[in-house]
Amino acid sequence: MLKPQTTTEPTRAARDLQAALSETAAAVGQALDRLLPKSDGPEGRLFDAMRYATLNGGKRLRPFLVAAGADLFDVPRAQALRAGSAVELIHCYSLVHDDLPAMDDDDLRRGRPTVHIEFDEATAILAGDALLTLAFEVLADPATHPDAATRIALVGTLAAAAGGEGMVGGQMIDLEAEGKALDLEQITRLQALKTGRLIRVSCIFGAILGAAPAPARAALDAYAQDLGLAFQIADDLLDVEGSEAEVGKKVGKDAEAGKATFVSLLGVAEARTRADRLADRAVSHLEIFGKKADLLRDVARFVVERRT
């Protein structure tokens, strides 16, 4: 009698999570559409590129993490969507620049031509710059939160995570690492900066919006650190095992570039085992929130099982 429950429960949880992901993605898409500028003037090409880079689907995982974290503290959904949109603008800017010939030189993103292919390199650089700065404009607006100190905390937290000691610094380390033999500790630090810092911000933004107590914020930050690392290991696995149709971009590029990854260092089986353990550990940090954090628990499993 126990076996059927074991097989049906994950399916139900997966359906609930997918519904929540889809609902949040739709709401974030609408919010981004309102936030992104439009113009028929000479700057219109820039705005078109910004919209092309941002309104092109995607899982919207980071805004979902913001919303799910905010729900733990009963933050109004409109505030969570604006904060989540700001994080997504940073994420999209990073993808635009990451795809440039001077970086990863990718011509496909989410199944469509990358921004520099669809437009041109100069426009892609400017579009990324404009998305970056728009994110902070959104956070600084009183519509995101009526309390100025809270808005300052959001701006400062995102700036630290996205800058030289966060995502951008991780990208620099990644570029410097091509063709070099990195050990596991170095790869872990690289990815904790390049990928993990933005995921950590996404998880703690809800706590900042909701003025959460220190133990709750610490629990979410610990969850986010393990989740971010599990996410990156899953990405490395997709680059080896996934198809271009599934992933929406060229696969196998890490090996071609001679980049050290979790998979190249650990092998496929051990990398998958490590991702599973990290997901389990991430879930363990959520105990203080009870059932209210069930969606965040389901996200940890989704991250390591996804095919895109």
C-alpha positions in Angstrom: 0.0 0.0 0.0 2.9 2.4 0.6 4.4 2.0 -2.9 1.6 3.7 -4.8 1.9 6.7 -2.5 5.6 6.9 -3.2 5.0 6.9 -7.0 2.1 9.3 -7.1 3.2 11.9 -4.6 6.2 13.2 -6.7 3.9 13.5 -9.7 1.4 15.6 -7.8 4.2 17.7 -6.4 5.7 18.1 -9.8 2.3 19.2 -11.2 1.8 21.7 -8.4 5.3 23.2 -8.9 4.9 23.4 -12.7 1.6 25.2 -12.2 3.2 27.6 -9.8 6.2 28.2 -12.1 4.0 28.8 -15.1 1.8 31.2 -13.1 4.8 33.2 -11.8 6.5 33.2 -15.2 3.3 34.7 -16.8 3.0 37.3 -14.1 6.7 38.2 -14.4 6.4 38.4 -18.2 3.6 40.9 -17.9 5.5 42.9 -15.3 8.6 43.0 -17.5 6.5 44.0 -20.5 5.3 47.1 -18.5 8.7 47.9 -17.2 10.7 47.7 -20.5 10.6 50.9 -22.6 9.2 51.3 -26.1 9.9 54.0 -28.6 9.6 54.8 -32.3 12.5 57.3 -32.0 16.2 56.7 -32.8 16.7 54.8 -29.6 13.9 52.3 -30.6 16.3 49.7 -31.8 17.9 49.6 -28.4 14.6 49.1 -26.7 13.6 46.4 -29.2 16.8 44.5 -28.4 16.1 44.9 -24.6 12.7 43.4 -25.1 14.0 40.7 -27.4 16.5 39.6 -24.8 14.0 39.6 -22.0 10.5 38.7 -23.3 11.6 35.4 -24.8 10.3 32.9 -22.4 12.7 31.1 -20.1 11.9 29.4 -16.8 11.9 32.6 -14.8 13.4 30.6 -11.9 15.0 33.5 -10.2 11.8 35.6 -10.0 10.0 32.5 -8.8 12.5 32.1 -6.0 11.9 35.7 -5.0 8.1 35.2 -5.0 8.3 31.9 -3.1 10.6 33.4 -0.5 8.3 36.5 -0.2 5.3 34.3 0.4 6.9 32.9 3.5 6.6 36.4 5.0 3.3 37.4 3.5 4.8 40.1 1.2 2.3 41.6 -1.3 2.7 39.9 -4.6 3.1 43.1 -6.5 6.2 44.0 -4.5 7.6 40.5 -5.0 7.0 40.6 -8.8 8.9 44.0 -9.1 11.8 42.7 -7.1 11.8 39.4 -9.1 11.7 41.4 -12.3 14.8 43.4 -11.3 16.7 40.1 -10.7 15.5 38.8 -14.0 16.7 42.0 -15.8 20.2 41.4 -14.3 20.1 37.7 -15.4 19.0 38.6 -19.0 21.7 41.3 -19.3 24.3 38.8 -18.2 23.1 36.3 -20.9 23.3 39.0 -23.6 26.9 39.8 -22.7 27.8 36.2 -22.0 26.7 35.3 -25.6 28.9 37.9 -27.2 31.9 36.8 -29.4 34.3 38.2 -26.9 32.8 35.9 -24.2 31.2 32.5 -25.1 30.4 33.4 -28.7 27.0 31.7 -28.8 24.6 32.2 -31.6 21.6 30.5 -30.0 19.8 31.2 -26.7 16.4 29.7 -25.6 16.0 28.3 -29.2 16.4 31.7 -30.9 19.3 33.7 -32.3 21.2 35.5 -29.6 20.8 39.3 -29.4 24.1 40.1 -31.2 23.1 37.8 -34.1 19.5 39.2 -34.3 20.7 42.8 -34.0 24.5 43.5 -33.9 27.3 43.4 -31.4 27.2 47.1 -30.5 23.4 47.0 -29.9 23.7 43.9 -27.8 26.3 45.6 -25.5 24.1 48.6 -25.1 21.0 46.5 -24.5 22.8 44.6 -21.7 24.0 47.9 -20.2 20.4 49.3 -20.3 18.9 46.1 -18.7 21.5 46.3 -15.9 20.7 49.9 -15.0 16.9 49.4 -15.4 17.1 46.7 -12.7 18.2 49.3 -10.1 15.7 51.9 -11.3 13.0 49.3 -10.6 14.3 48.6 -7.1 14.7 52.2 -6.3 11.0 53.0 -7.1 8.7 53.3 -4.1 6.3 50.9 -6.0 8.7 48.1 -5.1 8.5 48.9 -1.4 7.3 52.0 0.5 10.2 51.9 2.9 13.3 53.7 1.6 15.6 51.6 3.9 14.2 48.4 2.4 14.7 49.7 -1.1 18.3 50.6 -0.3 18.9 47.1 1.1 17.5 45.6 -2.1 19.7 47.8 -4.3 22.9 47.1 -2.2 22.3 43.4 -2.0 21.8 43.0 -5.8 24.7 45.3 -6.6 27.1 43.3 -4.5 25.8 40.0 -6.0 26.0 41.2 -9.6 29.4 43.0 -9.5 33.0 42.3 -9.4 32.8 40.3 -6.2 29.8 38.4 -7.4 28.5 37.3 -10.9 30.9 39.5 -13.0 33.9 38.4 -11.0 32.9 34.8 -11.5 32.6 35.4 -15.2 36.2 36.8 -15.2 37.5 33.8 -13.4 35.7 31.6 -15.9 37.4 33.4 -18.8 40.8 33.1 -17.2 40.2 29.4 -16.5 39.9 28.3 -20.2 42.5 25.7 -20.9 43.7 25.6 -17.3 43.4 22.7 -14.8 41.2 23.9 -11.9 40.6 21.8 -8.9 37.2 21.2 -7.3 37.6 24.0 -4.7 38.4 26.5 -7.5 35.4 25.3 -9.7 33.1 25.6 -6.7 34.2 29.2 -5.9 33.9 30.1 -9.6 30.3 28.9 -9.8 29.3 30.2 -6.4 30.1 33.6 -7.8 29.1 33.3 -11.5 25.8 31.5 -11.0 25.2 31.1 -7.2 25.3 34.7 -6.2 22.2 35.7 -8.2 20.3 32.6 -7.0 21.2 33.6 -3.4 19.9 37.1 -4.0 16.7 35.7 -5.4 16.1 33.6 -2.3 16.8 36.3 0.3 15.0 39.2 -1.5 11.7 37.9 0.0 13.2 38.0 3.4 14.4 41.6 2.9 11.0 42.7 1.6 9.3 41.0 4.5 11.7 42.3 7.2 12.3 38.7 8.2 14.2 37.8 11.4 17.9 36.9 11.1 17.4 33.1 11.6 14.9 33.0 8.7 17.1 34.9 6.4 20.1 32.7 7.4 18.1 29.6 6.6 17.1 30.9 3.2 20.7 31.9 2.4 22.0 28.4 3.4 19.3 26.9 1.2 20.3 29.2 -1.7 24.0 28.3 -1.5 23.3 24.6 -1.9 20.6 25.2 -4.5 22.9 27.4 -6.6 25.7 24.8 -6.6 23.2 22.0 -7.5 21.8 24.1 -10.3 25.3 24.6 -11.8 26.2 20.9 -11.6 22.9 20.2 -13.4 23.9 22.7 -16.0 27.3 20.9 -16.5 25.4 17.6 -16.9 23.1 19.1 -19.5 26.1 20.4 -21.5 27.3 16.7 -21.6 24.0 14.8 -21.8 21.5 17.3 -23.2 20.5 18.0 -26.7 20.4 21.4 -28.4 16.6 21.0 -28.9 16.1 20.5 -25.2 18.5 23.0 -23.8 17.8 25.7 -26.4 21.5 26.4 -27.1 24.6 24.6 -28.3 25.8 21.9 -26.0 29.3 20.4 -25.6 30.9 23.8 -25.6 32.7 23.4 -22.2 34.6 20.4 -23.5 35.4 22.2 -26.8 36.8 25.2 -24.9 38.8 23.0 -22.5 36.9 24.3 -19.5 37.1 22.4 -16.2 33.6 21.6 -14.9 32.1 19.5 -12.2 31.5 16.8 -14.7 35.0 16.8 -16.1 36.5 16.6 -12.6 34.0 14.2 -11.0 32.5 12.2 -13.9 28.8 12.0 -14.8 27.8 9.6 -12.1 29.5 11.4 -9.2 28.4 14.8 -10.4 24.8 13.6 -10.4 25.2 12.1 -6.9 26.7 15.4 -5.6 23.8 17.4 -7.2 21.3 15.2 -5.5 23.0 15.5 -2.1 23.1 19.3 -2.4 19.4 19.3 -3.3 18.7 17.2 -0.2 20.8 19.5 2.0 19.1 22.6 0.6 15.8 21.2 1.6 17.0 20.5 5.1 17.6 24.2 5.7 13.9 24.9 5.2 12.6 23.0 8.3 11.9 26.2 10.3 9.3 27.2 7.7 7.2 24.1 7.9 4.8 23.3 5.0 4.8 26.9 3.9 8.1 26.2 2.1 6.9 23.2 0.2 7.3 24.9 -3.2 10.9 25.8 -2.4 11.5 22.1 -1.4 10.1 21.0 -4.8 12.3 23.5 -6.6 15.4 21.8 -5.2 14.4 18.6 -6.9 13.3 20.4 -10.1 16.7 22.0 -10.4 18.6 18.7 -10.5 16.0 16.9 -12.7 15.4 19.5 -15.3 16.2 19.0 -19.0 16.4 22.6 -20.0 
